[in-house]
Amino acid sequence: MRRYRNGRLAAVLAGLYAGLVMLLGIPSVVILLTVQDPILLSGFALMVVTFPLGPLIWWGWHSVPPQLDDPVLLIVLLTGAGLLQAYLLWRVARGPATSE
């Protein structure tokens, strides 16, 4: 198994970021599926937390065809973008491999 210079710190940071994304994404989906007329501040917070991909997805959502215009799908895409960013954060922050 390879070791990285900042491997543990990078894993902790990426894990905390992924946890925050999930902490905002899961309740947002539950609220959208259960509340009749939701005011979704957690969805807006998810968009802000997933910067820079989140605002791009949010902005591009207006060009989606009406058949696919589902807010649950938007939250799932934002959550997926946040998890992708957590993975990229881990890859970048871990640094170069060290010799064992």
C-alpha positions as a printed Julia matrix, in Angstrom:
100×3 Matrix{Float64}:
   0.0    0.0     0.0
   1.37   3.41   -0.95
   1.7    6.2     1.56
   1.34   9.85    0.77
   2.95  12.86    2.38
  -0.37  14.35    3.58
  -2.5   11.23    3.24
  -4.25  11.24    6.6
  -4.91  14.96    6.66
  -6.23  14.85    3.1
  -8.51  11.94    3.99
  -9.88  13.78    7.02
 -10.5   16.99    5.04
 -12.14  15.16    2.14
 -14.21  13.07    4.57
 -15.44  16.14    6.42
 -16.34  17.85    3.16
 -18.16  14.76    1.88
 -19.98  14.5     5.21
 -21.11  18.12    4.96
 -22.35  17.56    1.42
 -24.3   14.48    2.53
 -25.59  16.32    5.61
 -27.12  18.92    3.31
 -28.11  16.64    0.42
 -30.02  13.88    2.19
 -32.35  16.15    4.23
 -32.96  18.25    1.11
 -34.21  15.21   -0.79
 -36.33  14.11    2.17
 -37.85  17.59    2.46
 -38.62  17.71   -1.26
 -40.29  14.3    -1.15
 -42.35  14.88    2.0
 -43.29  18.56    2.25
 -46.11  19.89    0.08
 -44.64  23.35   -0.66
 -41.01  23.38    0.52
 -38.83  26.41    1.04
 -35.46  24.79    0.52
 -32.67  26.73    2.21
 -30.65  23.55    2.58
 -30.65  23.18   -1.21
 -29.29  26.71   -1.58
 -26.66  25.97    1.08
 -25.74  22.8    -0.84
 -25.27  24.89   -3.98
 -22.98  27.28   -2.1
 -20.97  24.48   -0.44
 -20.38  22.71   -3.76
 -18.74  25.76   -5.33
 -17.53  25.89   -8.19
 -19.55  23.04   -9.74
 -22.71  23.75   -7.73
 -23.43  27.22   -9.12
 -22.69  25.96  -12.65
 -25.23  23.15  -12.25
 -27.74  25.54  -10.63
 -27.3   28.07  -13.44
 -27.51  25.41  -16.16
 -30.64  23.9   -14.65
 -32.77  26.53  -16.42
 -31.92  24.99  -19.79
 -33.16  21.5   -18.81
 -36.24  20.3   -20.75
 -39.51  20.52  -18.78
 -39.81  16.7   -18.72
 -36.64  16.44  -16.61
 -37.24  19.54  -14.47
 -37.41  17.72  -11.12
 -35.97  19.43   -8.02
 -35.0   16.06   -6.53
 -32.81  15.4    -9.57
 -31.19  18.82   -9.09
 -30.33  18.03   -5.46
 -28.97  14.61   -6.47
 -26.76  16.26   -9.12
 -25.5   18.84   -6.61
 -24.74  16.1    -4.08
 -22.93  14.07   -6.72
 -20.89  17.14   -7.71
 -19.96  17.68   -4.07
 -18.84  14.08   -3.67
 -16.78  14.38   -6.87
 -15.15  17.49   -5.44
 -14.43  15.65   -2.17
 -12.63  12.96   -4.17
 -10.66  15.57   -6.11
  -9.8   17.35   -2.86
  -8.38  14.1    -1.49
  -6.38  13.49   -4.67
  -4.9   16.98   -4.72
  -4.3   17.43   -0.97
  -2.64  14.06   -0.34
   0.58  15.11   -2.04
   3.19  12.91   -3.65
   3.77   9.3    -2.73
   6.57   8.63   -0.28
   8.88   5.65   -0.17
   8.07   3.11    2.48
